[in-house]
Every structure is written in structure tokens, then in C-alpha cells.
């Protein structure tokens, strides 16, 4: 069995550190761009060769630090006129009309968000990085993120599903020299410890298949001015949890990373960019950012009468490796164009490239609005980047502004969903959605 797991999983696992899924904003919301938007529309959607008429209302409102996002999406079968039952077959579905309710933004002294988690992260992202609980539209969850920074110490938390115990994680950090010494660089030195646990990856209540990732980190801000901020950091993490191969719990591998972060803010009103470059040293049976945007898809996958946990897939990582991870995000032209790009790759390891791209340009070109997100794993050659397969999640939208507030939009989405086959087993299958729509959008 071990050999089969390695063959099945080697292409899709090697490492991680990518971001976001098809129904989020590509991680762009992580940069604090939520609120002040009224959006809705009517149109059509083609899902699994079935045509639906759609009515959507998706406002994002901001009142100071308070933000509210709704997502009422009605799909009517073009043949029967009935609502798509997969969207409203559980009482939980009605609560998901509230997309999110938040206070503040990530890195504020007080930050809280309940509902959809578009790009949840703990610390520098070595354990939980841009995790989303909305990787499947039909299996959206209500989660919670809650952070407090008291100055000398603070914490970050993430909970994927308030309806049941699934992924729960937290990071506690401490600045031991703050308020004691007044040396500009040293006084902001911080250390932290993180722990994240998925209590039930296979969603069977009576199973014992939890997975844990824990670690510690340190960071040293070097420069902080009105325009430029830089920081050095270090991370270490260890994975442990259930292994169906060994039929029990197991301590898997560990890894570490050193990196530098830099932010260039509001340069002549044209550029607001942040970047990160990280060198990774990964042990056997370990991947960085275990809880990533693909986690909800890979946490447990049915294969015939059995299933594969993501922890089982760690057996495909048979050697110690080194690699790089880079990230760039920010705004251009006075934030008219927002970009996010990430790429990671292991040294001398085939098919280890992982890419995430996101772009949003609602006003950069007169009369045109556009957005796109794309995640791709298993990259070896440039041609792999442009192949849609089981390692891909994509969304592309292009709109023509009939009026500044009225947009004729066409969305294309490539995603995944679980279906029950003839033997009653749930399997993961691709899902294409084509959605022409007339969108009302008003920014304020």
C-alpha cells in the first residue's frame, strides 16, 4: 500500500505555500481591501453541463473598522425552474448567506472575522498560509479568525468550521525587550510558538485521524520608516498525526526556513508593494505550509473503498530537500491594479513548482473591469503552467462597463467538487462554471 500512496501523491504534494481558491479574492482581501462595495447581478451559469439562471447579490460594506460581506447566490434550473438543491439542502447553507463579518484587518491590534476565510495565515505562513475554507463552493464553511496585539505580547487564531471541530490553530508571540531597552532595532525582537490541528480530516465522527503541526519562530524588524519596512525571520515546524499506512499515530518530519520581508509603501502615490524571499530546509516526510489553500481538497481523498489522508501523502517525500519561496503583492497606479504572486520550488526536485497568481483591475482601463486568480501545483516546465488538470484551480473574469456602475461580465471557473459514484463512494471531479452576468457594482 505504501508504494501505491507514493505513486499517487508524489506529483501533488511535494511542498506548499500558495494561496487562495476560486471563490475567494485570490488573497487580495488579505491586503485589507474589503468593504465599501455594492455588487449584484443576473446571468447564466453552466455547471456540469446543466444551465442555470443566476441572481446574485454580494455587497461588502464598511463602517469604520466594521466590515460586512453578504453572498446571496440563487441558481434556477433553466429546464425546471427549480432552485439548485445543492445550494440549499442543509440548514447550514442559510447561514452562509453572511459571507463574513469582520472588525479591523490582519495585523491591526484587534482583528476578528467570522464566515468565509479567504486567506487565513498564522505568523509568517510556515504552518498555516493563505488557507481558505471556501475551496469548494458547495462545501463552504463558517470559520473564525481572531487576533489581539497588546504590544509586548499577542496572539493569532484561526478556526475553519464553527459547525464542527476541524482545523483549529493559534500562534502566541512575545516581544521580551519592548519597554525594557530603547535600542531601535533590538527592542522589537519577537519570538512565537504556533500549533494547528485538524481534529477530523475524513469527517467520520467515530474515526481518530487527527493531524497536528507545531513550531516556533523568531523575527527581527530591521528598518521601519514611512516608506520602507524590512524584517528578518526564522521558522521551524514539526508534523505529527494519523497514518493509515502504519495504522496509528506517527511523528513525521520537520523543516525550517529563514527569510526576509520588505514593504515599499505609497511611493509617489503609484506603488504600494510588499515582498518576501525565503530559503527553506525541509526534512523527510515534511512539507511547508501544511494547511494551505488546497488543504480542504487534499485533507482526505476517497480512492475506491479506501481513502488517502494528506498525512499519508507525506511518505512521498523521501529525501531531505532545500528550496525557495517568493511572494510579491501590492497595488499599482494608486491601487487601481492589485497584484499577488507566489512561487515555490525545491532544488533538483521534478514537478515541485507551485504557483499562485491573482490580479484585480476594476478601474485601470476605461470601460473595462477584469480579475483573475490561478493556482497550479506540480509545475516542471513552462507548459505545465497553462494546463488545467487536477492540480489547477482557476477563475477569470472580464467585464464591459455599460455604465460606471453597470457591468456586463463573463466569468470562467475551473474548480473541483465531490460526487458520489455508482458504488456510493465520494470521488473528486473537475467542475467547470461559465457565468455570463449583468453586474451592478458601486464603490464607496
Number of C-alpha atoms within 10 A of each C-alpha: 7 13 9 9 18 17 12 13 19 19 16 21 24 27 24 28 29 29 32 31 31 25 20 21 21 31 29 24 16 19 17 12 12 19 21 17 17 19 19 21 20 21 18 22 25 18 14 11 11 11 18 23 21 21 18 19 18 21 22 20 19 18 10 9 13 15 19 21 22 19 17 15 16 17 22 19 19 16 10 8 11 12 16 13 11 12 18 13 10 10 8 14 17 12 12 18 16 18 21 21 18 21 19 19 21 21 15 13 13 17 18 20 22 22 27 26 31 26 25 27 27 25 24 18 19 29 30 27 24 24 31 31 28 25 26 19 17 14 14 22 25 23 22 22 24 18 23 18 17 10 12 14 16 17 19 23 22 25 24 28 20 15 10 14 16 18 23 20 24 22 22 20 20 20 19 16 15 17 11 8 11 11 10 11 13 16 17 21 19 20 18 19 19 24 20 24 22 21 20 20 26 19 14 9 11 7 11 15 21 20 24 20 22 20 20 21 22 20 21 18 20 17 12 14 10 9 11 15 16 18 18 17 19 20 23 22 25 22 25 20 20 22 23 16 16 10 9 11 16 16 14 20 19 22 23 20 21 18 19 19 20 20 20 17 19 17 14 9 12 14 17 20 20 20 18 19 17 19 18 25 18 24 20 17 24 29 25 28 24 27 29 28 30 26 19 20 16 20 21 18 19 15 12 12 9 8 17 20 22 21 28 23 24 24 23 24 21 14 13 14 19 18 19 18 22 20 18 18 23 21 24 19 13 15 19 15 19 23 23 23 22 21 21 24 25 21 12 10 14 15 19 23 26 27 23 25 22 24 23 22 19 19 15 17 11 10 14 18 19 20 20 21 28 24 27 25 28 23 22 15 11 8 8 16 18 12 12 15 13 16 18 22 25 22 24 18 18 18 21 18 20 13 11 15 13 18 22 20 21 20 19 18 21 19 24 20 16 18 13 11 11 7 8 10 15 18 15 17 12 16 17 17 19 20 22 22 22 23 26 22 20 14 13 9
